[in-house]
Amino acid sequence: MISTGINISIFLICVGFVFKKSNIIFFLQIFWVFILCAFSNGGIDYYGNEAIYRESGKSFLTIGTGWLSNIFAYIGHKMEWDYMTYNAVLVFFALSILVFVIKKVCKYPCIVMSLFIIYPLVDSIYQKRFFIAMCFCVLAFYFYMKDRMLQFMLCIFLAVGFHFSPVVYFFFPLVKILLNYKRRWIFMIIIVLETLIFQYLPVILEWLNLNTLKLKFLTYSQEQVYSSFLVAALYFFLQLAFTIMAVIIANKYQMLEDNRNEKIVELNINSLILLPLLILGATYSRYFRIFMIFNYALVADRIGMKGKRNTYSYLFSIGFVILLATSSYIILSNGAYTFTDKMESVFENNYLFESWTEMLET
């Protein structure tokens, strides 16, 4: 089933670049992503997420992060859903949000979904709670680009209802203000201070007598540590390269009908404040997935344009796709799990695929 699943994914990626506006192809891409994410029934991180579902939802409301997933878990237990059904419902809502934003910000949605299948689809399948939160964050930054900060904060609040990670995005309106008022030197100071704080966070937490939090941070950091300095540099410079390329494409390829280019440049520059997080481990690259969706929209619009106006932006867009495909394979091939492990986790632990295989064998 692994080879079949990979071939279907490659086919959908390729046809997405050929039939760039096709509603049928876009539906098939979304449907494939839904099947992979919703009907996963094992593999990496599955049983940990299943245990969280079993233990949550004891009451309708809880205080703290994960409050919204707890509400869905409460409903799920009342409806006697198993974990796969609960996950499928959440994936449906999350993908609906993602489709809405992609349709709003891009003329060529099939290319965006092709790039999403390249990255971060595999991670989204086993990082289930963060995938749901990510889709809310994508909607949040759609509002952010429109300067609708109340809606932005509400969406981030909802995202934190599924995973703690998006809490860092609450600071982005402040980042926007600093940059808009030409306080770039403050922005740079924040990045330097952030880097120093993360380097010496255990010492700071101990000084504040927050030993429990210090222990959690050290445990998580040890689990997520890079295998070597070269791997750490790879993650750091890859993300920096994607950001720089997106800015170049946006500056060279001017869309006359709106100011999306300007907003995407602003979004990428603002995202640099998160770069120091990559010092801690590869898992923090997840923070940039939200911005990559908007970069995909930019690249898709540039590649999809019939007239190859401005050769530089077109070549950088093709380079962006090639770098994404190459880096995605390299990243999937490194870490605690090999490329084969991750493909087995995705394609051999799926309820529909297992049912189909059993049907063919009988």
C-alpha positions as CSV (number, residue, x, y, z in Angstrom):
1,M,0.0,0.0,0.0
2,I,3.0,2.3,0.5
3,S,3.9,2.5,-3.1
4,T,0.3,3.0,-4.1
5,G,-0.2,5.8,-1.6
6,I,3.0,7.5,-2.7
7,N,2.0,7.2,-6.4
8,I,-1.4,8.6,-5.8
9,S,0.2,11.6,-3.9
10,I,2.7,12.2,-6.7
11,F,-0.1,12.0,-9.3
12,L,-2.2,14.6,-7.4
13,I,0.8,16.8,-7.0
14,C,1.6,16.7,-10.7
15,V,-2.0,17.2,-12.0
16,G,-2.4,20.1,-9.6
17,F,0.4,22.0,-11.5
18,V,-1.2,21.1,-14.9
19,F,-4.9,21.8,-14.1
20,K,-4.3,24.7,-11.8
21,K,-7.8,26.0,-11.5
22,S,-9.8,22.7,-11.8
23,N,-12.4,22.3,-9.1
24,I,-12.5,18.6,-9.7
25,I,-8.7,18.2,-9.1
26,F,-8.9,20.5,-6.1
27,F,-11.7,18.4,-4.7
28,L,-9.7,15.2,-5.3
29,Q,-6.7,16.7,-3.6
30,I,-8.7,17.7,-0.6
31,F,-10.5,14.4,-0.5
32,W,-7.1,12.6,-0.5
33,V,-5.8,14.7,2.3
34,F,-9.0,14.1,4.3
35,I,-8.6,10.3,3.8
36,L,-5.0,10.4,5.0
37,C,-5.7,12.7,8.0
38,A,-9.1,11.5,9.1
39,F,-8.9,7.7,8.8
40,S,-5.4,7.2,10.3
41,N,-5.7,4.5,12.9
42,G,-2.2,3.9,14.1
43,G,1.5,4.9,13.6
44,I,3.5,7.8,14.9
45,D,1.9,9.6,17.9
46,Y,-1.5,8.0,17.3
47,Y,-1.8,6.2,20.6
48,G,-0.7,9.2,22.5
49,N,-3.3,11.3,20.9
50,E,-5.9,8.6,21.4
51,A,-5.0,8.5,25.1
52,I,-5.5,12.2,25.4
53,Y,-9.0,11.8,23.9
54,R,-9.9,9.1,26.3
55,E,-8.8,11.1,29.3
56,S,-10.3,14.4,28.2
57,G,-14.0,15.4,27.9
58,K,-14.9,14.4,31.5
59,S,-16.7,17.8,31.8
60,F,-17.9,20.3,29.2
61,L,-15.5,23.2,30.1
62,T,-12.0,23.2,31.3
63,I,-9.6,26.1,32.0
64,G,-6.4,26.4,30.0
65,T,-5.0,25.2,26.7
66,G,-6.9,22.4,25.0
67,W,-10.2,23.7,26.2
68,L,-11.9,23.5,22.7
69,S,-10.6,20.0,22.0
70,N,-12.0,19.1,25.4
71,I,-15.5,20.3,24.4
72,F,-15.3,18.2,21.2
73,A,-14.1,15.3,23.3
74,Y,-17.1,15.8,25.7
75,I,-19.5,15.7,22.7
76,G,-17.6,12.7,21.3
77,H,-18.0,10.7,24.5
78,K,-21.7,11.6,24.7
79,M,-22.1,10.5,21.0
80,E,-20.0,7.3,21.8
81,W,-17.5,8.2,19.1
82,D,-14.2,6.3,19.0
83,Y,-11.1,8.3,18.5
84,M,-11.0,7.9,14.8
85,T,-14.5,9.3,14.4
86,Y,-13.6,12.2,16.7
87,N,-10.5,12.9,14.7
88,A,-12.4,12.7,11.4
89,V,-14.9,15.3,12.6
90,L,-12.2,17.7,13.6
91,V,-10.2,17.2,10.3
92,F,-13.4,18.0,8.3
93,F,-13.8,21.3,10.1
94,A,-10.1,22.1,9.9
95,L,-9.9,21.3,6.1
96,S,-13.0,23.4,5.5
97,I,-11.2,26.4,7.1
98,L,-8.1,25.7,5.0
99,V,-10.1,25.5,1.8
100,F,-11.9,28.7,2.6
101,V,-8.6,30.7,3.1
102,I,-6.9,29.1,0.0
103,K,-9.8,30.0,-2.2
104,K,-9.7,33.6,-0.8
105,V,-6.0,34.3,-1.3
106,C,-5.2,32.4,-4.5
107,K,-6.4,32.1,-8.0
108,Y,-4.7,28.7,-8.5
109,P,-5.8,26.5,-5.5
110,C,-4.6,23.2,-7.0
111,I,-1.0,24.4,-7.0
112,V,-1.3,25.4,-3.3
113,M,-2.7,21.9,-2.4
114,S,0.1,20.3,-4.5
115,L,2.7,22.1,-2.4
116,F,0.8,21.3,0.8
117,I,0.9,17.6,-0.1
118,I,4.7,17.9,-0.5
119,Y,4.9,19.7,2.9
120,P,3.5,19.6,5.6
121,L,1.0,16.8,4.8
122,V,3.0,13.9,6.4
123,D,3.6,15.9,9.6
124,S,0.0,17.0,9.7
125,I,-1.2,13.3,9.7
126,Y,0.5,12.4,13.0
127,Q,0.7,15.8,14.6
128,K,-3.1,15.8,14.7
129,R,-3.8,18.4,17.4
130,F,-1.4,20.9,15.9
131,F,-2.9,20.4,12.4
132,I,-6.3,21.4,13.7
133,A,-4.7,24.4,15.5
134,M,-2.7,25.3,12.4
135,C,-5.8,25.7,10.2
136,F,-7.3,28.1,12.8
137,C,-4.0,30.0,12.7
138,V,-4.1,30.2,8.9
139,L,-7.5,31.8,9.2
140,A,-6.1,34.1,11.9
141,F,-3.4,35.3,9.6
142,Y,-5.8,35.8,6.8
143,F,-7.5,38.4,9.1
144,Y,-4.1,39.6,10.2
145,M,-3.3,40.5,6.6
146,K,-6.5,42.5,6.5
147,D,-5.7,44.3,9.7
148,R,-8.7,42.8,11.4
149,M,-7.0,42.2,14.8
150,L,-10.1,41.3,16.8
151,Q,-10.8,38.4,14.5
152,F,-7.1,37.5,14.5
153,M,-7.0,37.3,18.3
154,L,-10.2,35.2,18.4
155,C,-8.9,32.7,15.9
156,I,-5.6,32.3,17.8
157,F,-7.7,31.8,21.0
158,L,-9.6,29.0,19.2
159,A,-6.3,27.5,18.0
160,V,-4.9,27.5,21.5
161,G,-8.1,25.5,22.4
162,F,-6.5,22.6,20.5
163,H,-2.7,23.1,21.1
164,F,-0.6,25.3,23.3
165,S,1.9,26.2,20.6
166,P,-0.1,29.0,18.9
167,V,0.1,31.1,22.0
168,V,3.2,32.8,20.6
169,Y,1.1,34.4,17.9
170,F,-0.6,36.6,20.4
171,F,2.4,38.8,20.2
172,F,2.2,39.4,16.5
173,P,0.0,42.5,16.6
174,L,2.8,44.1,18.7
175,V,5.3,43.1,16.1
176,K,3.2,44.6,13.4
177,I,3.0,47.9,15.4
178,L,6.8,48.0,15.9
179,L,7.5,47.5,12.2
180,N,4.7,49.9,11.0
181,Y,6.2,52.7,13.1
182,K,9.7,52.1,11.7
183,R,10.9,50.7,15.0
184,R,13.0,48.0,13.3
185,W,15.9,48.4,15.7
186,I,13.5,47.4,18.5
187,F,12.5,44.4,16.4
188,M,16.1,43.3,16.1
189,I,16.7,43.8,19.8
190,I,13.7,41.5,20.5
191,I,15.2,38.8,18.2
192,V,18.6,39.0,20.0
193,L,17.0,38.9,23.5
194,E,14.7,36.1,22.4
195,T,17.8,34.1,21.3
196,L,19.6,34.7,24.6
197,I,16.5,33.9,26.7
198,F,16.0,30.5,24.9
199,Q,19.7,29.7,25.4
200,Y,19.5,30.4,29.1
201,L,15.9,29.6,29.8
202,P,16.6,26.8,32.3
203,V,18.7,29.1,34.4
204,I,16.1,31.8,34.2
205,L,13.3,29.4,35.3
206,E,15.4,28.1,38.2
207,W,16.1,31.7,39.3
208,L,12.3,32.4,39.3
209,N,11.9,29.2,41.3
210,L,9.8,27.6,38.5
211,N,11.4,24.2,38.8
212,T,8.5,22.2,37.4
213,L,8.4,24.3,34.3
214,K,12.1,24.1,34.0
215,L,12.0,20.2,34.2
216,K,9.3,20.1,31.5
217,F,11.3,22.4,29.2
218,L,14.5,20.4,29.7
219,T,12.7,17.1,29.0
220,Y,11.1,18.4,25.9
221,S,14.3,20.1,24.7
222,Q,16.3,16.8,25.1
223,E,13.6,14.9,23.1
224,Q,13.7,17.4,20.3
225,V,17.5,18.1,20.2
226,Y,19.1,18.1,16.7
227,S,21.3,15.1,15.9
228,S,24.1,17.5,14.8
229,F,25.0,21.1,14.2
230,L,24.7,20.6,10.5
231,V,21.1,19.5,10.8
232,A,20.3,22.5,13.0
233,A,21.9,24.8,10.4
234,L,19.9,23.1,7.7
235,Y,16.6,23.8,9.4
236,F,17.6,27.4,10.1
237,F,18.8,28.3,6.7
238,L,16.1,26.5,4.9
239,Q,13.4,28.5,6.6
240,L,15.4,31.7,6.1
241,A,15.8,30.8,2.4
242,F,12.0,30.2,2.0
243,T,11.3,33.6,3.6
244,I,13.9,35.4,1.4
245,M,12.6,33.8,-1.7
246,A,9.0,34.7,-0.9
247,V,10.0,38.3,-0.4
248,I,11.9,38.4,-3.6
249,I,9.0,36.9,-5.6
250,A,6.5,39.3,-4.0
251,N,8.6,42.3,-4.7
252,K,9.4,41.3,-8.3
253,Y,5.9,40.1,-9.3
254,Q,3.4,42.9,-8.7
255,M,-0.3,42.0,-8.6
256,L,-2.2,45.0,-9.8
257,E,-5.6,44.2,-8.4
258,D,-4.7,44.2,-4.7
259,N,-1.9,44.6,-2.1
260,R,-1.4,40.9,-1.4
261,N,2.3,41.1,-2.3
262,E,2.9,43.8,0.3
263,K,1.0,41.9,2.9
264,I,2.9,38.7,2.2
265,V,6.2,40.5,2.5
266,E,5.1,42.0,5.8
267,L,4.0,38.5,7.0
268,N,7.3,37.0,6.1
269,I,9.3,39.7,7.8
270,N,7.2,39.4,10.9
271,S,7.8,35.7,11.0
272,L,11.5,36.2,11.4
273,I,10.9,36.9,15.1
274,L,10.3,33.2,15.5
275,L,13.6,32.1,13.9
276,P,15.4,31.8,17.3
277,L,12.9,29.0,18.2
278,L,14.7,26.8,15.7
279,I,17.7,26.8,18.0
280,L,15.7,24.5,20.3
281,G,14.8,21.8,17.9
282,A,13.3,20.8,14.6
283,T,9.8,20.6,16.0
284,Y,9.6,24.4,16.2
285,S,9.7,24.6,12.4
286,R,5.9,23.9,12.7
287,Y,5.5,27.6,13.6
288,F,6.4,28.5,10.0
289,R,3.8,26.2,8.3
290,I,1.2,28.9,8.7
291,F,3.2,31.4,6.7
292,M,4.2,28.8,4.2
293,I,0.5,28.5,3.2
294,F,0.5,32.1,2.1
295,N,3.8,31.7,0.4
296,Y,2.3,28.8,-1.5
297,A,-0.5,31.1,-2.6
298,L,2.0,33.6,-3.8
299,V,4.1,31.0,-5.7
300,A,1.0,29.5,-7.2
301,D,-0.3,32.8,-8.5
302,R,3.1,33.5,-10.1
303,I,3.5,30.1,-11.7
304,G,-0.1,30.0,-12.8
305,M,0.1,33.4,-14.6
306,K,0.0,32.8,-18.4
307,G,2.3,35.6,-19.4
308,K,5.8,35.0,-17.9
309,R,6.1,38.7,-16.9
310,N,9.3,39.3,-14.9
311,T,11.5,36.3,-15.5
312,Y,13.2,36.6,-12.1
313,S,10.0,36.1,-10.1
314,Y,9.1,33.1,-12.2
315,L,12.5,31.4,-11.8
316,F,12.5,32.1,-8.1
317,S,9.0,30.5,-7.9
318,I,10.2,27.4,-9.7
319,G,13.3,27.4,-7.4
320,F,11.0,27.6,-4.4
321,V,9.1,24.5,-5.5
322,I,12.3,22.5,-6.2
323,L,13.8,23.5,-2.8
324,L,10.6,22.6,-1.1
325,A,10.5,19.1,-2.6
326,T,14.2,18.5,-2.0
327,S,14.2,19.7,1.6
328,S,10.9,17.9,2.4
329,Y,12.5,14.6,1.3
330,I,15.7,15.3,3.3
331,I,13.8,16.2,6.4
332,L,11.5,13.2,6.1
333,S,14.6,11.0,5.8
334,N,16.2,12.3,9.0
335,G,15.3,12.3,12.6
336,A,14.1,9.6,15.0
337,Y,12.0,8.0,12.2
338,T,13.3,7.2,8.7
339,F,11.5,8.0,5.4
340,T,10.3,4.4,5.3
341,D,9.0,4.6,8.9
342,K,7.0,7.7,8.1
343,M,5.6,6.3,4.9
344,E,4.6,3.1,6.7
345,S,3.0,5.2,9.4
346,V,0.9,7.1,6.9
347,F,-0.1,4.5,4.4
348,E,-0.2,1.2,6.4
349,N,-2.1,2.6,9.4
350,N,-5.3,3.8,7.7
351,Y,-8.8,2.3,8.2
352,L,-9.9,2.7,4.6
353,F,-6.7,1.3,3.2
354,E,-6.9,-1.7,5.5
355,S,-10.6,-2.3,4.6
356,W,-9.8,-2.1,0.9
357,T,-6.9,-4.6,1.3
358,E,-9.0,-7.0,3.2
359,M,-11.7,-6.7,0.5
360,L,-9.3,-7.5,-2.3
361,E,-7.9,-10.5,-0.4
362,T,-11.3,-12.1,0.1
